[in-house]
Amino acid sequence: VWRCQTIIGLFFSLSVQPSRALVDEKFIVLVQNAPPGFQMTIHSLHHSEDGHSWEAFGHYTADATGTVNVSQDHSVGGTYSGVEPMGLLWSLRPVPGSKSWLRFRKMNVETPMEVAISVYQGHQTVFVDQVQLTSVVAERWYMAPGVRRIPVTESDLTATLFLPPGPGPFPGVLDLWGGAGQLVEYRSALLASHGFASLALDYLTPKITLKTGKMVKDDYFETAYKFLQQHPKVSGCRIAMMGLSYSTSITLKMAIYSEVMKVRRICFRNTDYKFYLLARFTEEKQAIYRDLLLPVPTDPGMKLDVGRLQCPLLLIVGEDDQNWAAPESAQDIKEMMEQAGNSHLLTLLSYPNTGHLIEPPYSPHARASRFKSVVVVLWGGDTVAHSRAQEDAWRKTLAFLRENLYSRKNSIAPVREI
Ligand SMILES: *[C@@H]1O[C@H](CO)[C@@H](O)[C@H](O)[C@H]1NC(C)=O
């Protein structure tokens, strides 16, 4: 068997094109010169920064010319099935025996996510002690060539600015993440790769909070906004704000009530303005979060005044969100905006069988994961539907930002005062 595999290995060719790409770009995995009808497993393996291994694989049969093209051929088994050009990425999951409840997140965006793509003989499901016939490494980047990463420390901000290559000025995005805190950079890096100056901002665990023990207030977001607005590489009147999960409420609050932030376009995911989340915090925590978020409705019937929004709003909802009641909230927002007469500003994207964590395309799906290393949180979503939603939502997010921040039509329109 060993001799046979070695001989077959000599003739095989495996290519991944492009072998170096952005994480949201498609690649083509091609096996050639295999014996016609040869059964093989195409396998991907990634060693993450936090020391875990992730794998995905599909079972294929070479055609009469000895070829398998993952972009057009069926996988008959593995971690995905059917024609799935990017299944080797989105169906990545921790290898057997790994710690449970892992979530894939790239923290160092200055290095690529490396994925080893390999071919094994036969339809395999266990890869330990198996001989690879051939293997290549694909690099998946959040930062395109020429994108600059600039840590920001002034004005007590804990933030990182990503600038696209070129002279600018570029439209800006203020990019906020959810309730786990920390400076998460990968989405901003990717936005800069698509032409937006993007500021990733830590507001839950910034240095100032670690130093004083106090949560930041609204002026922290206004300072971040002003930093972006006044930056020479940023077009100050074309700024969007993006929130996810917990920060969607902050985004809405600032867009509606801030006198400083005349946010041009906002775009966010899985909002829940009623703060079902608050109910799960202790009294003490509730008091802290109350200042940071919106005025907490004392009367359960009281609603956030989204009717006052004056900027286009893109709302992205996973209908199987197990974390927050996002679909219901989105429906409420829609109705309120219709009543207030500003629903023409709303674009609602709602995805069936999609969970809470709508990440950039081809990111591995976690239905549940460890949160702040203490609890396991259920996020929801079915892997196939969720992955499709990630792809579609990201494409539409970029289109929304381009249309509203880049288009000529909008460049001459004055920013409406809130
Ligand atoms: C592989 O499939 C893709 C998608 O159908 C196609 O664009 C590409 O040309 C194919 N490559 C080869 C070498 O057949």
The ligand as an SDF file (V2000), in Angstrom:
LIG
                    3D

 14 14  0  0  0  0  0  0  0  0999 V2000
  -12.9000   24.8280  -11.8750 C   0  0  0  0  0  0  0  0  0  0  0  0
  -14.2460   25.2360  -11.6990 O   0  0  0  0  0  0  0  0  0  0  0  0
  -14.4650   26.6090  -11.8060 C   0  0  0  0  0  0  0  0  0  0  0  0
  -15.9330   26.8670  -11.4690 C   0  0  0  0  0  0  0  0  0  0  0  0
  -16.7730   26.1190  -12.3270 O   0  0  0  0  0  0  0  0  0  0  0  0
  -14.0620   27.1260  -13.1670 C   0  0  0  0  0  0  0  0  0  0  0  0
  -14.2140   28.5260  -13.2200 O   0  0  0  0  0  0  0  0  0  0  0  0
  -12.5940   26.7690  -13.4110 C   0  0  0  0  0  0  0  0  0  0  0  0
  -12.2460   27.1470  -14.7370 O   0  0  0  0  0  0  0  0  0  0  0  0
  -12.4030   25.2680  -13.2380 C   0  0  0  0  0  0  0  0  0  0  0  0
  -10.9850   24.9790  -13.4340 N   0  0  0  0  0  0  0  0  0  0  0  0
  -10.5590   24.0240  -14.2690 C   0  0  0  0  0  0  0  0  0  0  0  0
   -9.0960   23.9260  -14.4650 C   0  0  0  0  0  0  0  0  0  0  0  0
  -11.3410   23.2750  -14.8260 O   0  0  0  0  0  0  0  0  0  0  0  0
  1  2  1  0
  1 10  1  0
  2  3  1  0
  3  4  1  0
  3  6  1  0
  4  5  1  0
  6  7  1  0
  6  8  1  0
  8  9  1  0
  8 10  1  0
 10 11  1  0
 11 12  1  0
 12 13  1  0
 12 14  2  0
M  END
$$$$
